[in-house]
Amino acid sequence: MSAFLKKYGLFLGGFVVFSAIVLSLFYSALKPKKTLPIFNPADVNPELVDSTVQYKSKYHTITDFSFTNQNGKTITQKDYEGKIYVADFFFTTCVTICPKMTANLSEIQTAFANNPKVKLLSHTVFPDTDTVPVLKAYAKEHNVDDAKWNLVTGDKKEIYAMARKSYLAVKLGKPEELYDMVHTENFVLVDAKKRVRGFYDGTNKEDIQRLIADITFLSNE
């Protein structure tokens, strides 16, 4: 037996190594590659989408926008051109879900602090009260990096339209409260081509980890 092992040991060792490599390659070939869906209005719960775009089943992208950020600067699609970003809707005096959402966005800001491909965009749903100075104070309180994260205010109807026609993330409010009901816990992931790639519960830590992983995936594509 010892003579056999001495004679064929090198061969057997090589065969074992070769088999391990082949099995590893075979497993890698069979293992499904990670992908992220591209969401169109027709793919989303109709309650979250404006009726004028519910029929759209392909080529949906975020429409052009123009809002004012915490520094009084006009923010448009140009500022997010070629960027991966997370969009959400909040208001500064919210004491329910917003503190968790802001804390989780801060975590995302930290996770991608050194990645220039990634940005954040938070829309106030109470633009009449969330003025530029109010947003600036809120930004300072929550250590917002102005180069990466814009808190924006603007026309209430335009913000509402963005929520339901572009980001596909907000349920319809009561007719008499139509433009005050944009508040949602949804975080929306947008890729560098302005396409919606995912929805996440901004108050849920597991969803935040999933969001960070999906941003990393898009960033490495």
C-alpha positions in Angstrom: 0.0 0.0 0.0 2.8 2.4 0.9 4.5 1.5 -2.3 1.3 2.3 -4.2 0.9 5.6 -2.5 4.5 6.5 -3.1 4.2 5.6 -6.8 0.8 7.3 -7.4 0.5 9.8 -4.6 1.5 12.8 -6.7 -0.9 11.7 -9.4 -3.8 11.3 -6.9 -3.0 14.6 -5.3 -3.1 16.4 -8.6 -6.3 14.6 -9.5 -8.0 15.8 -6.3 -6.9 19.4 -6.9 -8.0 19.2 -10.5 -11.4 17.8 -9.5 -11.9 20.5 -6.9 -11.1 23.2 -9.5 -13.5 21.6 -12.0 -16.3 21.4 -9.4 -15.8 25.0 -8.3 -16.0 26.2 -11.9 -19.0 24.0 -12.5 -20.7 25.4 -9.5 -19.9 29.0 -10.5 -21.3 28.4 -14.0 -24.6 27.0 -12.5 -25.0 29.6 -9.8 -27.3 32.3 -11.0 -25.7 35.7 -11.3 -27.1 38.6 -9.3 -29.5 40.8 -11.2 -31.8 43.7 -10.3 -35.1 44.2 -12.0 -35.9 47.4 -13.9 -39.3 48.7 -12.7 -41.9 50.3 -15.0 -45.3 51.6 -13.9 -47.1 48.5 -15.0 -44.9 46.4 -12.7 -45.8 48.3 -9.5 -48.9 48.2 -7.3 -51.4 50.6 -9.2 -52.1 52.3 -5.9 -48.6 53.7 -5.9 -48.7 55.0 -9.5 -50.5 57.9 -11.1 -53.3 56.8 -13.5 -51.7 58.6 -16.4 -48.7 56.3 -16.5 -50.0 53.0 -15.1 -50.2 51.5 -18.6 -46.4 52.0 -19.3 -44.6 48.7 -19.4 -41.2 49.7 -20.6 -38.7 52.5 -21.0 -39.7 54.3 -17.8 -37.2 56.8 -16.5 -37.2 59.6 -13.9 -38.5 62.8 -15.5 -36.5 66.0 -15.4 -37.0 68.0 -12.2 -36.0 71.3 -10.6 -36.0 71.9 -6.9 -34.1 74.0 -4.3 -31.8 72.3 -1.8 -30.7 73.1 1.7 -28.2 75.7 0.5 -30.6 77.5 -1.8 -29.1 75.9 -4.9 -31.3 74.8 -7.7 -31.0 71.0 -8.1 -31.9 69.4 -11.4 -31.5 66.0 -13.2 -28.1 67.3 -14.3 -26.8 67.1 -10.7 -27.6 63.4 -10.8 -26.6 62.6 -14.3 -24.7 59.3 -14.4 -25.2 58.8 -10.7 -26.8 56.0 -8.7 -29.1 57.5 -6.1 -31.7 56.8 -3.4 -34.8 59.0 -3.4 -37.2 59.5 -0.5 -40.0 61.7 0.8 -40.0 63.2 4.3 -40.7 66.4 6.4 -38.5 67.9 9.1 -41.1 67.9 11.9 -42.1 64.3 11.4 -41.6 62.3 14.7 -42.8 58.9 13.5 -41.0 57.2 10.6 -38.8 60.1 9.5 -36.1 59.9 12.3 -35.5 56.2 11.4 -35.5 57.0 7.7 -33.0 59.9 8.1 -30.8 57.7 10.4 -30.8 55.0 7.8 -30.0 57.4 5.0 -27.1 58.6 7.1 -25.9 55.0 7.3 -26.0 54.8 3.5 -24.2 58.2 3.2 -21.4 56.8 5.4 -21.3 53.5 3.5 -20.6 55.3 0.2 -18.8 58.3 1.5 -15.9 57.6 -0.8 -17.9 56.5 -3.8 -18.6 59.5 -6.1 -21.1 57.4 -8.1 -23.6 57.4 -5.3 -25.9 60.2 -4.1 -29.1 60.8 -2.0 -32.1 62.9 -2.7 -34.8 63.7 -0.1 -37.9 65.6 -1.0 -39.9 67.4 1.7 -43.6 66.9 1.5 -44.3 70.1 3.4 -42.5 72.6 1.2 -44.4 75.6 2.7 -42.9 75.0 6.1 -39.7 73.2 5.1 -38.0 76.3 3.7 -34.3 76.5 2.8 -33.2 77.7 6.3 -35.3 74.9 7.9 -33.7 72.3 5.6 -30.3 73.7 6.3 -30.7 73.4 10.0 -32.0 69.9 9.6 -29.0 69.0 7.4 -26.6 70.3 10.0 -28.4 68.4 12.8 -28.1 65.1 10.8 -24.5 65.6 9.4 -25.7 65.8 5.8 -22.8 65.9 3.3 -23.8 68.6 0.9 -21.8 67.1 -1.9 -23.7 63.8 -1.6 -27.1 64.4 -0.2 -29.6 67.0 -1.2 -32.7 67.9 0.8 -35.0 69.6 -1.6 -38.1 71.8 -1.4 -40.3 73.2 -4.2 -43.8 73.3 -5.6 -46.0 70.8 -3.8 -47.7 69.6 -6.9 -44.4 69.0 -8.6 -43.1 67.0 -5.7 -46.4 65.0 -5.6 -46.1 64.3 -9.4 -42.5 63.1 -9.0 -43.6 60.7 -6.2 -46.3 59.1 -8.3 -45.3 59.5 -11.9 -41.5 59.1 -11.6 -40.6 57.2 -8.4 -43.9 55.1 -8.3 -43.8 55.1 -4.5 -46.8 56.9 -3.0 -50.5 56.0 -2.5 -53.2 58.4 -3.6 -54.5 60.6 -0.8 -58.0 61.8 -0.1 -59.2 64.4 -2.7 -59.2 67.2 -0.1 -55.7 66.3 1.1 -54.3 65.3 -2.3 -51.0 67.1 -2.1 -50.3 66.5 1.6 -50.3 62.7 1.4 -46.9 62.1 -0.2 -45.3 60.8 3.0 -44.0 57.3 2.6 -41.4 55.0 4.1 -40.3 53.9 0.7 -36.7 54.4 -0.5 -36.4 54.2 -4.2 -33.1 53.1 -5.9 -32.4 54.8 -9.2 -29.6 53.7 -11.5 -27.2 55.8 -13.6 -29.6 55.6 -16.5 -32.5 57.1 -14.5 -34.3 53.8 -14.2 -36.0 52.6 -11.0 -34.2 49.4 -9.8 -35.7 48.8 -6.4 -38.0 49.7 -3.5 -37.0 49.4 0.2 -38.6 50.1 3.5 -36.6 53.0 4.8 -37.4 52.1 8.5 -36.3 48.4 8.2 -32.6 47.6 8.9 -32.7 44.4 6.8 -34.0 46.4 3.8 -31.2 48.9 4.3 -28.6 46.2 4.2 -30.2 44.9 1.0 -30.2 48.4 -0.4 -26.5 48.9 0.4 -25.8 45.6 -1.3 -27.8 46.5 -4.4 -26.1 49.9 -4.6 -22.7 48.2 -4.5 -23.9 45.8 -7.2 -24.9 48.7 -9.5 -21.8 50.6 -8.7 -19.6 47.6 -9.8 -21.5 46.9 -13.1 
